[in-house]
Amino acid sequence: MPNPKRRHSKRRTSTRRAHDHLKKPALATCPDSGMAMMPHRVSPHTGKYKGREVVEIEEA
């Protein structure tokens, strides 16, 4: 099993890790309520997906 002869420098290590940061989630607007929501999912505010009601939402 080959082993590294020398340790990698801090610059080389941090350059490799440059793309490991977290990204913001993509948000879409609900056409009915106008609230932000995750795309391709049922709206948590109205319970609709693609214009039809999928989940019944109880209003408080």
C-alpha distance matrix in Angstrom:
0.0 3.8 6.5 10.1 12.4 15.5 16.7 18.4 22.2 24.5 26.0 22.9 22.0 25.6 25.9 23.1 25.0 28.3 28.7 27.8 31.4 33.7 36.3 39.9 40.8 43.0 46.6 49.5 53.2 55.0 57.9 60.2 59.6 58.0 55.3 51.7 49.3 46.0 46.4 46.6 47.5 50.7 52.6 52.7 56.1 58.0 55.9 56.2 53.8 54.9 58.5 58.9 58.8 55.8 55.8 59.0 58.9 61.3 63.1 63.8
3.8 0.0 3.8 6.8 9.0 12.2 13.7 15.3 19.0 21.7 23.0 19.9 19.4 23.2 23.3 20.8 23.0 26.2 26.9 26.4 30.0 32.7 35.2 38.9 40.1 42.3 45.9 48.9 52.6 54.6 57.5 59.9 59.2 57.4 54.8 51.1 49.0 45.7 46.1 46.5 47.6 51.0 52.7 52.8 56.1 58.1 56.3 56.4 54.0 55.0 58.6 59.2 59.2 56.4 56.5 59.6 59.4 61.8 63.4 64.2
6.5 3.8 0.0 3.8 6.3 9.1 10.3 12.4 16.1 18.7 20.4 17.6 16.9 20.7 21.3 19.1 21.1 24.4 25.5 24.8 28.2 31.0 33.8 37.5 38.9 41.3 44.9 48.1 51.7 53.8 56.9 59.2 58.3 56.4 53.7 50.0 48.0 44.9 45.6 46.3 47.2 50.5 52.0 51.9 55.2 57.3 55.7 56.0 53.7 54.9 58.4 59.1 58.9 56.2 56.1 59.1 58.6 60.9 62.4 62.9
10.1 6.8 3.8 0.0 3.8 5.6 6.9 8.9 12.5 15.3 17.0 14.3 14.0 17.8 18.4 16.7 18.8 22.0 23.5 23.1 26.4 29.5 32.2 35.9 37.7 40.1 43.7 46.9 50.5 52.8 55.8 58.2 57.2 55.1 52.5 48.7 47.1 44.1 44.8 45.7 46.8 50.1 51.4 51.4 54.5 56.7 55.3 55.6 53.3 54.4 57.9 58.8 58.7 56.1 56.0 59.0 58.4 60.6 61.9 62.4
12.4 9.0 6.3 3.8 0.0 3.8 7.0 9.6 12.6 15.9 17.6 15.3 15.7 19.4 20.0 18.9 21.2 24.1 26.0 25.8 28.9 32.2 34.9 38.6 40.6 43.0 46.6 49.9 53.4 55.8 58.9 61.3 60.2 58.0 55.4 51.6 50.1 47.2 48.0 49.1 50.1 53.5 54.6 54.6 57.6 60.0 58.6 58.9 56.7 57.7 61.2 62.2 62.1 59.6 59.5 62.4 61.7 63.9 65.1 65.5
15.5 12.2 9.1 5.6 3.8 0.0 3.8 6.5 9.1 12.4 14.3 12.5 13.0 16.5 17.4 16.8 19.0 21.7 24.0 23.8 26.7 30.2 32.9 36.6 38.8 41.3 44.8 48.2 51.6 54.2 57.2 59.7 58.4 56.1 53.5 49.7 48.4 45.7 46.6 48.0 49.0 52.3 53.3 53.2 56.0 58.5 57.4 57.8 55.6 56.7 60.0 61.2 61.1 58.7 58.5 61.3 60.4 62.5 63.5 63.8
16.7 13.7 10.3 6.9 7.0 3.8 0.0 3.8 6.4 9.2 11.6 10.1 9.9 13.3 14.7 14.2 15.9 18.7 21.1 20.7 23.4 26.8 29.7 33.3 35.6 38.2 41.7 45.1 48.5 51.1 54.2 56.5 55.2 52.9 50.1 46.5 45.2 42.6 43.7 45.2 46.1 49.3 50.1 49.9 52.7 55.3 54.3 54.7 52.7 53.9 57.2 58.3 58.2 55.8 55.5 58.2 57.1 59.2 60.1 60.3
18.4 15.3 12.4 8.9 9.6 6.5 3.8 0.0 3.8 6.6 8.2 6.3 6.5 10.0 11.0 10.8 12.7 15.3 17.8 17.8 20.5 24.1 26.7 30.4 32.8 35.2 38.7 42.1 45.5 48.2 51.2 53.7 52.4 50.0 47.3 43.6 42.5 39.9 40.9 42.5 43.6 46.9 47.6 47.5 50.2 52.8 51.9 52.2 50.1 51.2 54.4 55.7 55.7 53.5 53.3 56.0 55.0 57.1 57.9 58.3
22.2 19.0 16.1 12.5 12.6 9.1 6.4 3.8 0.0 3.8 5.4 5.3 6.3 8.7 10.0 11.0 12.6 14.5 17.6 17.9 20.0 23.7 26.3 29.8 32.5 34.9 38.3 41.8 45.0 47.9 50.9 53.4 51.9 49.3 46.7 43.1 42.3 39.9 41.0 43.0 44.0 47.3 47.7 47.6 50.1 52.8 52.1 52.5 50.5 51.5 54.6 56.1 56.1 54.1 53.8 56.4 55.2 57.3 57.8 58.1
24.5 21.7 18.7 15.3 15.9 12.4 9.2 6.6 3.8 0.0 3.8 5.5 5.1 6.1 8.4 10.0 10.6 12.1 15.5 15.5 17.1 20.8 23.5 26.8 29.8 32.3 35.6 39.1 42.2 45.1 48.2 50.5 48.9 46.3 43.7 40.1 39.4 37.3 38.6 40.7 41.6 44.8 45.0 44.8 47.1 49.9 49.4 49.9 48.1 49.2 52.2 53.7 53.6 51.7 51.3 53.8 52.3 54.3 54.7 54.9
26.0 23.0 20.4 17.0 17.6 14.3 11.6 8.2 5.4 3.8 0.0 3.8 5.4 5.2 6.0 8.6 9.8 10.4 14.0 14.9 16.4 20.2 22.4 25.8 28.8 31.0 34.3 37.7 40.8 43.9 46.8 49.3 47.8 45.1 42.6 39.0 38.5 36.4 37.4 39.6 40.8 44.1 44.2 44.3 46.6 49.2 48.9 49.1 47.2 48.0 51.0 52.7 52.9 51.1 50.9 53.5 52.1 54.2 54.6 54.9
22.9 19.9 17.6 14.3 15.3 12.5 10.1 6.3 5.3 5.5 3.8 0.0 3.8 5.6 5.1 6.3 8.8 10.1 13.1 14.0 16.4 20.1 22.3 25.9 28.5 30.6 34.1 37.4 40.8 43.7 46.5 49.2 47.9 45.3 42.9 39.2 38.3 35.9 36.7 38.6 40.0 43.3 43.8 44.0 46.5 49.0 48.3 48.4 46.3 47.1 50.2 51.9 52.1 50.2 50.2 52.9 51.8 54.1 54.6 55.2
22.0 19.4 16.9 14.0 15.7 13.0 9.9 6.5 6.3 5.1 5.4 3.8 0.0 3.8 5.5 5.3 6.4 8.9 11.6 11.6 14.1 17.7 20.3 23.9 26.5 28.9 32.3 35.8 39.1 41.9 44.9 47.3 46.0 43.5 40.9 37.2 36.2 33.7 34.8 36.7 37.7 41.0 41.5 41.5 44.1 46.7 45.9 46.2 44.2 45.3 48.4 49.8 49.9 47.8 47.6 50.3 49.1 51.3 51.9 52.4
25.6 23.2 20.7 17.8 19.4 16.5 13.3 10.0 8.7 6.1 5.2 5.6 3.8 0.0 3.8 5.4 4.9 6.1 9.5 9.8 11.5 15.2 17.7 21.1 24.0 26.4 29.7 33.2 36.3 39.3 42.3 44.7 43.2 40.6 38.1 34.4 33.7 31.5 32.7 34.8 35.9 39.1 39.3 39.3 41.6 44.3 43.8 44.1 42.3 43.3 46.3 47.9 47.9 46.1 45.8 48.4 47.0 49.2 49.6 50.0
25.9 23.3 21.3 18.4 20.0 17.4 14.7 11.0 10.0 8.4 6.0 5.1 5.5 3.8 0.0 3.8 5.4 5.2 8.4 10.1 12.1 15.8 17.6 21.1 23.8 25.8 29.2 32.5 35.8 38.8 41.6 44.3 43.1 40.3 38.0 34.3 33.6 31.3 32.0 34.1 35.5 38.9 39.2 39.6 41.9 44.4 43.9 43.9 41.8 42.4 45.5 47.3 47.6 45.9 46.0 48.7 47.5 49.9 50.3 51.0
23.1 20.8 19.1 16.7 18.9 16.8 14.2 10.8 11.0 10.0 8.6 6.3 5.3 5.4 3.8 0.0 3.8 5.6 7.3 8.4 11.4 14.9 16.9 20.6 22.9 24.9 28.5 31.7 35.2 38.0 40.9 43.5 42.4 39.9 37.5 33.8 32.7 30.0 30.7 32.4 33.8 37.3 37.9 38.3 40.9 43.2 42.4 42.4 40.2 40.9 44.2 45.7 46.0 44.1 44.1 47.0 46.0 48.5 49.2 50.0
25.0 23.0 21.1 18.8 21.2 19.0 15.9 12.7 12.6 10.6 9.8 8.8 6.4 4.9 5.4 3.8 0.0 3.8 5.5 5.3 8.0 11.6 14.0 17.7 20.1 22.5 26.0 29.4 32.7 35.5 38.5 41.0 39.7 37.2 34.7 30.9 29.9 27.4 28.4 30.3 31.4 34.7 35.2 35.3 37.9 40.4 39.7 39.9 37.9 38.9 42.0 43.5 43.5 41.6 41.5 44.2 43.0 45.3 46.0 46.6
28.3 26.2 24.4 22.0 24.1 21.7 18.7 15.3 14.5 12.1 10.4 10.1 8.9 6.1 5.2 5.6 3.8 0.0 3.8 5.7 7.1 10.7 12.4 15.9 18.7 20.7 24.1 27.4 30.7 33.7 36.6 39.2 37.9 35.2 32.9 29.1 28.4 26.1 27.1 29.3 30.6 33.9 34.1 34.5 36.7 39.2 38.8 38.8 36.8 37.6 40.6 42.4 42.6 41.0 41.0 43.6 42.4 44.8 45.2 45.9
28.7 26.9 25.5 23.5 26.0 24.0 21.1 17.8 17.6 15.5 14.0 13.1 11.6 9.5 8.4 7.3 5.5 3.8 0.0 3.8 5.6 8.5 9.7 13.4 15.7 17.6 21.2 24.4 27.9 30.7 33.6 36.2 35.2 32.6 30.3 26.5 25.5 23.0 23.7 25.7 27.1 30.5 30.9 31.5 33.9 36.2 35.6 35.5 33.4 34.1 37.2 38.9 39.2 37.5 37.7 40.5 39.4 41.9 42.5 43.4
27.8 26.4 24.8 23.1 25.8 23.8 20.7 17.8 17.9 15.5 14.9 14.0 11.6 9.8 10.1 8.4 5.3 5.7 3.8 0.0 3.8 6.7 9.2 12.9 15.0 17.6 21.0 24.4 27.8 30.4 33.5 35.9 34.6 32.3 29.7 25.9 24.7 22.1 23.3 25.3 26.2 29.4 29.9 30.0 32.6 35.1 34.4 34.6 32.7 33.8 36.9 38.3 38.3 36.4 36.2 38.9 37.8 40.1 40.8 41.5
31.4 30.0 28.2 26.4 28.9 26.7 23.4 20.5 20.0 17.1 16.4 16.4 14.1 11.5 12.1 11.4 8.0 7.1 5.6 3.8 0.0 3.8 6.5 9.9 12.6 15.4 18.6 22.2 25.3 28.1 31.2 33.5 32.0 29.6 26.8 23.2 22.3 20.2 21.7 24.1 24.8 27.9 27.9 27.9 30.2 32.9 32.5 32.8 31.2 32.4 35.2 36.8 36.7 35.0 34.6 37.1 35.7 37.9 38.3 38.9
33.7 32.7 31.0 29.5 32.2 30.2 26.8 24.1 23.7 20.8 20.2 20.1 17.7 15.2 15.8 14.9 11.6 10.7 8.5 6.7 3.8 0.0 3.8 6.8 9.2 12.3 15.3 19.0 22.0 24.6 27.9 30.0 28.4 26.2 23.3 19.7 18.7 16.6 18.4 20.8 21.3 24.2 24.2 24.1 26.4 29.1 28.7 29.2 27.7 29.1 31.8 33.3 33.0 31.4 30.9 33.4 31.9 34.1 34.6 35.2
36.3 35.2 33.8 32.2 34.9 32.9 29.7 26.7 26.3 23.5 22.4 22.3 20.3 17.7 17.6 16.9 14.0 12.4 9.7 9.2 6.5 3.8 0.0 3.8 6.4 8.9 12.1 15.7 18.8 21.6 24.7 27.1 25.7 23.2 20.7 16.9 16.1 14.0 15.5 18.2 19.1 22.1 21.9 22.3 24.4 26.9 26.7 26.8 25.2 26.3 29.0 30.7 30.8 29.4 29.2 31.7 30.3 32.8 33.1 34.0
39.9 38.9 37.5 35.9 38.6 36.6 33.3 30.4 29.8 26.8 25.8 25.9 23.9 21.1 21.1 20.6 17.7 15.9 13.4 12.9 9.9 6.8 3.8 0.0 3.8 6.4 8.9 12.6 15.5 18.3 21.5 23.7 22.1 19.6 17.0 13.3 12.8 11.3 13.2 16.4 17.0 19.6 19.0 19.3 21.1 23.7 23.8 24.0 22.7 23.9 26.3 28.1 28.1 27.0 26.8 29.0 27.4 29.8 29.9 30.8
40.8 40.1 38.9 37.7 40.6 38.8 35.6 32.8 32.5 29.8 28.8 28.5 26.5 24.0 23.8 22.9 20.1 18.7 15.7 15.0 12.6 9.2 6.4 3.8 0.0 3.8 6.3 9.9 13.1 15.5 18.8 20.9 19.7 17.5 14.9 11.1 9.8 7.7 9.6 12.7 13.2 16.0 15.6 16.2 18.3 20.6 20.4 20.5 19.0 20.3 22.8 24.5 24.5 23.3 23.2 25.6 24.3 26.9 27.2 28.5
43.0 42.3 41.3 40.1 43.0 41.3 38.2 35.2 34.9 32.3 31.0 30.6 28.9 26.4 25.8 24.9 22.5 20.7 17.6 17.6 15.4 12.3 8.9 6.4 3.8 0.0 3.8 6.9 10.4 13.1 16.0 18.6 17.8 15.4 13.4 9.7 8.6 6.6 7.2 10.6 11.9 14.8 14.3 15.8 17.5 19.3 19.3 18.8 17.0 17.7 20.3 22.4 22.8 22.0 22.4 24.9 23.8 26.7 27.0 28.7
46.6 45.9 44.9 43.7 46.6 44.8 41.7 38.7 38.3 35.6 34.3 34.1 32.3 29.7 29.2 28.5 26.0 24.1 21.2 21.0 18.6 15.3 12.1 8.9 6.3 3.8 0.0 3.8 6.8 9.6 12.7 15.1 14.1 11.6 9.7 6.0 5.5 5.0 6.1 10.0 10.7 12.8 11.6 13.1 14.3 16.1 16.6 16.1 14.9 15.7 17.7 19.9 20.3 20.0 20.2 22.4 21.1 23.9 23.9 25.6
49.5 48.9 48.1 46.9 49.9 48.2 45.1 42.1 41.8 39.1 37.7 37.4 35.8 33.2 32.5 31.7 29.4 27.4 24.4 24.4 22.2 19.0 15.7 12.6 9.9 6.9 3.8 0.0 3.8 6.6 9.1 12.0 11.6 9.1 8.3 5.6 5.4 5.9 5.4 8.8 9.9 11.5 10.1 12.5 13.2 14.2 14.9 13.8 12.4 12.7 14.5 17.1 17.9 18.1 18.8 20.9 19.8 22.9 22.8 25.0
53.2 52.6 51.7 50.5 53.4 51.6 48.5 45.5 45.0 42.2 40.8 40.8 39.1 36.3 35.8 35.2 32.7 30.7 27.9 27.8 25.3 22.0 18.8 15.5 13.1 10.4 6.8 3.8 0.0 3.8 6.2 8.7 8.1 5.4 5.5 4.6 6.0 8.3 8.2 11.0 11.3 11.7 9.3 11.6 11.2 12.1 13.7 12.5 12.0 12.3 13.1 15.8 16.5 17.4 18.0 19.5 18.2 21.0 20.5 22.8
55.0 54.6 53.8 52.8 55.8 54.2 51.1 48.2 47.9 45.1 43.9 43.7 41.9 39.3 38.8 38.0 35.5 33.7 30.7 30.4 28.1 24.6 21.6 18.3 15.5 13.1 9.6 6.6 3.8 0.0 3.8 5.5 5.6 4.7 5.4 6.3 6.6 9.2 8.9 10.6 10.1 9.4 6.7 9.5 8.6 8.7 10.4 9.0 9.2 9.8 9.9 12.4 13.0 14.2 14.8 16.1 15.0 18.0 17.7 20.3
57.9 57.5 56.9 55.8 58.9 57.2 54.2 51.2 50.9 48.2 46.8 46.5 44.9 42.3 41.6 40.9 38.5 36.6 33.6 33.5 31.2 27.9 24.7 21.5 18.8 16.0 12.7 9.1 6.2 3.8 0.0 3.8 6.0 5.6 8.2 9.7 10.4 12.6 11.6 12.6 12.7 11.7 9.5 12.5 11.1 9.9 11.9 9.7 9.9 9.2 8.4 11.6 12.9 14.9 16.1 17.2 16.5 19.5 19.0 21.9
60.2 59.9 59.2 58.2 61.3 59.7 56.5 53.7 53.4 50.5 49.3 49.2 47.3 44.7 44.3 43.5 41.0 39.2 36.2 35.9 33.5 30.0 27.1 23.7 20.9 18.6 15.1 12.0 8.7 5.5 3.8 0.0 3.8 5.9 8.3 10.9 11.6 14.3 14.0 14.7 13.8 11.8 9.1 11.4 9.1 7.4 10.1 8.5 10.1 10.3 8.4 10.7 11.2 13.7 14.4 14.7 13.8 16.4 15.7 18.7
59.6 59.2 58.3 57.2 60.2 58.4 55.2 52.4 51.9 48.9 47.8 47.9 46.0 43.2 43.1 42.4 39.7 37.9 35.2 34.6 32.0 28.4 25.7 22.1 19.7 17.8 14.1 11.6 8.1 5.6 6.0 3.8 0.0 3.8 5.5 8.8 10.2 13.6 14.2 15.7 14.3 12.4 8.9 10.1 7.2 7.1 10.5 10.2 12.2 13.1 11.7 13.6 13.2 15.3 15.1 15.1 13.2 15.4 14.0 16.5
58.0 57.4 56.4 55.1 58.0 56.1 52.9 50.0 49.3 46.3 45.1 45.3 43.5 40.6 40.3 39.9 37.2 35.2 32.6 32.3 29.6 26.2 23.2 19.6 17.5 15.4 11.6 9.1 5.4 4.7 5.6 5.9 3.8 0.0 3.8 6.7 9.1 12.4 13.0 15.2 14.5 13.5 10.2 11.7 9.6 10.2 13.1 12.5 13.5 14.0 13.3 15.8 16.0 17.8 17.8 18.3 16.5 18.7 17.4 19.5
55.3 54.8 53.7 52.5 55.4 53.5 50.1 47.3 46.7 43.7 42.6 42.9 40.9 38.1 38.0 37.5 34.7 32.9 30.3 29.7 26.8 23.3 20.7 17.0 14.9 13.4 9.7 8.3 5.5 5.4 8.2 8.3 5.5 3.8 0.0 3.8 6.5 10.2 11.7 14.3 13.1 12.3 8.8 9.4 7.8 9.8 12.3 12.6 13.7 15.0 14.8 16.8 16.4 17.5 16.9 17.6 15.3 17.5 16.3 18.1
51.7 51.1 50.0 48.7 51.6 49.7 46.5 43.6 43.1 40.1 39.0 39.2 37.2 34.4 34.3 33.8 30.9 29.1 26.5 25.9 23.2 19.7 16.9 13.3 11.1 9.7 6.0 5.6 4.6 6.3 9.7 10.9 8.8 6.7 3.8 0.0 3.8 7.1 9.1 12.3 11.5 11.7 8.9 9.8 9.6 11.9 13.5 13.6 13.8 15.1 15.9 18.0 17.8 18.1 17.8 19.0 17.1 19.5 18.8 20.5
49.3 49.0 48.0 47.1 50.1 48.4 45.2 42.5 42.3 39.4 38.5 38.3 36.2 33.7 33.6 32.7 29.9 28.4 25.5 24.7 22.3 18.7 16.1 12.8 9.8 8.6 5.5 5.4 6.0 6.6 10.4 11.6 10.2 9.1 6.5 3.8 0.0 3.8 6.3 9.1 7.9 8.6 6.5 7.7 9.0 11.0 11.5 11.7 11.4 13.2 14.6 16.2 15.9 15.6 15.3 17.1 15.6 18.4 18.5 20.4
46.0 45.7 44.9 44.1 47.2 45.7 42.6 39.9 39.9 37.3 36.4 35.9 33.7 31.5 31.3 30.0 27.4 26.1 23.0 22.1 20.2 16.6 14.0 11.3 7.7 6.6 5.0 5.9 8.3 9.2 12.6 14.3 13.6 12.4 10.2 7.1 3.8 0.0 3.8 6.7 6.1 8.4 8.1 9.5 11.8 13.4 12.9 12.8 11.5 13.2 15.5 16.9 16.8 15.8 15.9 18.4 17.5 20.5 21.2 23.2
46.4 46.1 45.6 44.8 48.0 46.6 43.7 40.9 41.0 38.6 37.4 36.7 34.8 32.7 32.0 30.7 28.4 27.1 23.7 23.3 21.7 18.4 15.5 13.2 9.6 7.2 6.1 5.4 8.2 8.9 11.6 14.0 14.2 13.0 11.7 9.1 6.3 3.8 0.0 3.8 5.5 8.5 8.9 11.5 13.6 14.2 13.5 12.3 10.0 10.8 13.6 15.4 16.1 15.3 16.3 19.1 18.8 22.2 23.1 25.5
46.6 46.5 46.3 45.7 49.1 48.0 45.2 42.5 43.0 40.7 39.6 38.6 36.7 34.8 34.1 32.4 30.3 29.3 25.7 25.3 24.1 20.8 18.2 16.4 12.7 10.6 10.0 8.8 11.0 10.6 12.6 14.7 15.7 15.2 14.3 12.3 9.1 6.7 3.8 0.0 3.8 7.1 9.1 12.0 14.4 14.2 12.6 11.0 7.9 8.8 12.1 13.3 14.2 12.9 14.5 17.8 18.2 21.8 23.2 25.9
47.5 47.6 47.2 46.8 50.1 49.0 46.1 43.6 44.0 41.6 40.8 40.0 37.7 35.9 35.5 33.8 31.4 30.6 27.1 26.2 24.8 21.3 19.1 17.0 13.2 11.9 10.7 9.9 11.3 10.1 12.7 13.8 14.3 14.5 13.1 11.5 7.9 6.1 5.5 3.8 0.0 3.8 6.3 8.6 11.5 11.6 9.6 8.9 6.8 9.2 11.9 12.3 12.2 10.5 11.3 14.6 14.8 18.4 19.9 22.5
50.7 51.0 50.5 50.1 53.5 52.3 49.3 46.9 47.3 44.8 44.1 43.3 41.0 39.1 38.9 37.3 34.7 33.9 30.5 29.4 27.9 24.2 22.1 19.6 16.0 14.8 12.8 11.5 11.7 9.4 11.7 11.8 12.4 13.5 12.3 11.7 8.6 8.4 8.5 7.1 3.8 0.0 3.8 6.2 8.8 8.2 5.8 5.6 4.9 8.4 10.0 9.8 8.9 7.4 7.9 10.9 11.2 14.8 16.5 19.4
52.6 52.7 52.0 51.4 54.6 53.3 50.1 47.6 47.7 45.0 44.2 43.8 41.5 39.3 39.2 37.9 35.2 34.1 30.9 29.9 27.9 24.2 21.9 19.0 15.6 14.3 11.6 10.1 9.3 6.7 9.5 9.1 8.9 10.2 8.8 8.9 6.5 8.1 8.9 9.1 6.3 3.8 0.0 3.8 5.4 5.6 5.1 5.6 6.5 9.5 10.2 10.7 9.5 9.3 9.0 10.9 10.0 13.4 14.3 17.0
52.7 52.8 51.9 51.4 54.6 53.2 49.9 47.5 47.6 44.8 44.3 44.0 41.5 39.3 39.6 38.3 35.3 34.5 31.5 30.0 27.9 24.1 22.3 19.3 16.2 15.8 13.1 12.5 11.6 9.5 12.5 11.4 10.1 11.7 9.4 9.8 7.7 9.5 11.5 12.0 8.6 6.2 3.8 0.0 3.8 5.9 5.6 8.1 9.8 13.2 13.5 13.4 11.3 10.6 8.9 10.0 8.2 11.0 11.9 14.1
56.1 56.1 55.2 54.5 57.6 56.0 52.7 50.2 50.1 47.1 46.6 46.5 44.1 41.6 41.9 40.9 37.9 36.7 33.9 32.6 30.2 26.4 24.4 21.1 18.3 17.5 14.3 13.2 11.2 8.6 11.1 9.1 7.2 9.6 7.8 9.6 9.0 11.8 13.6 14.4 11.5 8.8 5.4 3.8 0.0 3.8 6.0 8.3 11.0 13.8 13.2 13.4 11.3 11.9 10.2 10.1 7.6 9.9 9.7 12.1
58.0 58.1 57.3 56.7 60.0 58.5 55.3 52.8 52.8 49.9 49.2 49.0 46.7 44.3 44.4 43.2 40.4 39.2 36.2 35.1 32.9 29.1 26.9 23.7 20.6 19.3 16.1 14.2 12.1 8.7 9.9 7.4 7.1 10.2 9.8 11.9 11.0 13.4 14.2 14.2 11.6 8.2 5.6 5.9 3.8 0.0 3.8 5.5 8.8 11.5 10.1 9.9 7.9 9.3 8.2 8.1 6.6 9.6 9.9 13.1
55.9 56.3 55.7 55.3 58.6 57.4 54.3 51.9 52.1 49.4 48.9 48.3 45.9 43.8 43.9 42.4 39.7 38.8 35.6 34.4 32.5 28.7 26.7 23.8 20.4 19.3 16.6 14.9 13.7 10.4 11.9 10.1 10.5 13.1 12.3 13.5 11.5 12.9 13.5 12.6 9.6 5.8 5.1 5.6 6.0 3.8 0.0 3.8 6.9 10.3 9.7 8.5 5.8 5.9 4.7 6.0 6.0 9.7 11.3 14.6
56.2 56.4 56.0 55.6 58.9 57.8 54.7 52.2 52.5 49.9 49.1 48.4 46.2 44.1 43.9 42.4 39.9 38.8 35.5 34.6 32.8 29.2 26.8 24.0 20.5 18.8 16.1 13.8 12.5 9.0 9.7 8.5 10.2 12.5 12.6 13.6 11.7 12.8 12.3 11.0 8.9 5.6 5.6 8.1 8.3 5.5 3.8 0.0 3.8 6.7 6.0 5.3 4.2 5.4 6.7 8.6 9.4 13.1 14.4 17.9
53.8 54.0 53.7 53.3 56.7 55.6 52.7 50.1 50.5 48.1 47.2 46.3 44.2 42.3 41.8 40.2 37.9 36.8 33.4 32.7 31.2 27.7 25.2 22.7 19.0 17.0 14.9 12.4 12.0 9.2 9.9 10.1 12.2 13.5 13.7 13.8 11.4 11.5 10.0 7.9 6.8 4.9 6.5 9.8 11.0 8.8 6.9 3.8 0.0 3.8 5.5 5.6 6.4 6.4 8.8 11.6 12.8 16.6 18.1 21.4
54.9 55.0 54.9 54.4 57.7 56.7 53.9 51.2 51.5 49.2 48.0 47.1 45.3 43.3 42.4 40.9 38.9 37.6 34.1 33.8 32.4 29.1 26.3 23.9 20.3 17.7 15.7 12.7 12.3 9.8 9.2 10.3 13.1 14.0 15.0 15.1 13.2 13.2 10.8 8.8 9.2 8.4 9.5 13.2 13.8 11.5 10.3 6.7 3.8 0.0 3.8 5.8 8.4 9.3 12.3 14.8 16.1 19.8 21.0 24.4
58.5 58.6 58.4 57.9 61.2 60.0 57.2 54.4 54.6 52.2 51.0 50.2 48.4 46.3 45.5 44.2 42.0 40.6 37.2 36.9 35.2 31.8 29.0 26.3 22.8 20.3 17.7 14.5 13.1 9.9 8.4 8.4 11.7 13.3 14.8 15.9 14.6 15.5 13.6 12.1 11.9 10.0 10.2 13.5 13.2 10.1 9.7 6.0 5.5 3.8 0.0 3.8 6.9 9.2 11.9 13.6 14.9 18.3 19.2 22.8
58.9 59.2 59.1 58.8 62.2 61.2 58.3 55.7 56.1 53.7 52.7 51.9 49.8 47.9 47.3 45.7 43.5 42.4 38.9 38.3 36.8 33.3 30.7 28.1 24.5 22.4 19.9 17.1 15.8 12.4 11.6 10.7 13.6 15.8 16.8 18.0 16.2 16.9 15.4 13.3 12.3 9.8 10.7 13.4 13.4 9.9 8.5 5.3 5.6 5.8 3.8 0.0 3.8 6.3 9.3 11.0 13.0 16.4 17.9 21.6
58.8 59.2 58.9 58.7 62.1 61.1 58.2 55.7 56.1 53.6 52.9 52.1 49.9 47.9 47.6 46.0 43.5 42.6 39.2 38.3 36.7 33.0 30.8 28.1 24.5 22.8 20.3 17.9 16.5 13.0 12.9 11.2 13.2 16.0 16.4 17.8 15.9 16.8 16.1 14.2 12.2 8.9 9.5 11.3 11.3 7.9 5.8 4.2 6.4 8.4 6.9 3.8 0.0 3.8 5.9 7.2 9.5 12.9 14.7 18.4
55.8 56.4 56.2 56.1 59.6 58.7 55.8 53.5 54.1 51.7 51.1 50.2 47.8 46.1 45.9 44.1 41.6 41.0 37.5 36.4 35.0 31.4 29.4 27.0 23.3 22.0 20.0 18.1 17.4 14.2 14.9 13.7 15.3 17.8 17.5 18.1 15.6 15.8 15.3 12.9 10.5 7.4 9.3 10.6 11.9 9.3 5.9 5.4 6.4 9.3 9.2 6.3 3.8 0.0 3.8 6.8 9.5 13.0 15.6 19.0
55.8 56.5 56.1 56.0 59.5 58.5 55.5 53.3 53.8 51.3 50.9 50.2 47.6 45.8 46.0 44.1 41.5 41.0 37.7 36.2 34.6 30.9 29.2 26.8 23.2 22.4 20.2 18.8 18.0 14.8 16.1 14.4 15.1 17.8 16.9 17.8 15.3 15.9 16.3 14.5 11.3 7.9 9.0 8.9 10.2 8.2 4.7 6.7 8.8 12.3 11.9 9.3 5.9 3.8 0.0 3.8 6.3 9.7 12.6 15.8
59.0 59.6 59.1 59.0 62.4 61.3 58.2 56.0 56.4 53.8 53.5 52.9 50.3 48.4 48.7 47.0 44.2 43.6 40.5 38.9 37.1 33.4 31.7 29.0 25.6 24.9 22.4 20.9 19.5 16.1 17.2 14.7 15.1 18.3 17.6 19.0 17.1 18.4 19.1 17.8 14.6 10.9 10.9 10.0 10.1 8.1 6.0 8.6 11.6 14.8 13.6 11.0 7.2 6.8 3.8 0.0 3.8 6.5 9.6 12.8
58.9 59.4 58.6 58.4 61.7 60.4 57.1 55.0 55.2 52.3 52.1 51.8 49.1 47.0 47.5 46.0 43.0 42.4 39.4 37.8 35.7 31.9 30.3 27.4 24.3 23.8 21.1 19.8 18.2 15.0 16.5 13.8 13.2 16.5 15.3 17.1 15.6 17.5 18.8 18.2 14.8 11.2 10.0 8.2 7.6 6.6 6.0 9.4 12.8 16.1 14.9 13.0 9.5 9.5 6.3 3.8 0.0 3.8 6.3 9.5
61.3 61.8 60.9 60.6 63.9 62.5 59.2 57.1 57.3 54.3 54.2 54.1 51.3 49.2 49.9 48.5 45.3 44.8 41.9 40.1 37.9 34.1 32.8 29.8 26.9 26.7 23.9 22.9 21.0 18.0 19.5 16.4 15.4 18.7 17.5 19.5 18.4 20.5 22.2 21.8 18.4 14.8 13.4 11.0 9.9 9.6 9.7 13.1 16.6 19.8 18.3 16.4 12.9 13.0 9.7 6.5 3.8 0.0 3.8 6.4
63.1 63.4 62.4 61.9 65.1 63.5 60.1 57.9 57.8 54.7 54.6 54.6 51.9 49.6 50.3 49.2 46.0 45.2 42.5 40.8 38.3 34.6 33.1 29.9 27.2 27.0 23.9 22.8 20.5 17.7 19.0 15.7 14.0 17.4 16.3 18.8 18.5 21.2 23.1 23.2 19.9 16.5 14.3 11.9 9.7 9.9 11.3 14.4 18.1 21.0 19.2 17.9 14.7 15.6 12.6 9.6 6.3 3.8 0.0 3.8
63.8 64.2 62.9 62.4 65.5 63.8 60.3 58.3 58.1 54.9 54.9 55.2 52.4 50.0 51.0 50.0 46.6 45.9 43.4 41.5 38.9 35.2 34.0 30.8 28.5 28.7 25.6 25.0 22.8 20.3 21.9 18.7 16.5 19.5 18.1 20.5 20.4 23.2 25.5 25.9 22.5 19.4 17.0 14.1 12.1 13.1 14.6 17.9 21.4 24.4 22.8 21.6 18.4 19.0 15.8 12.8 9.5 6.4 3.8 0.0
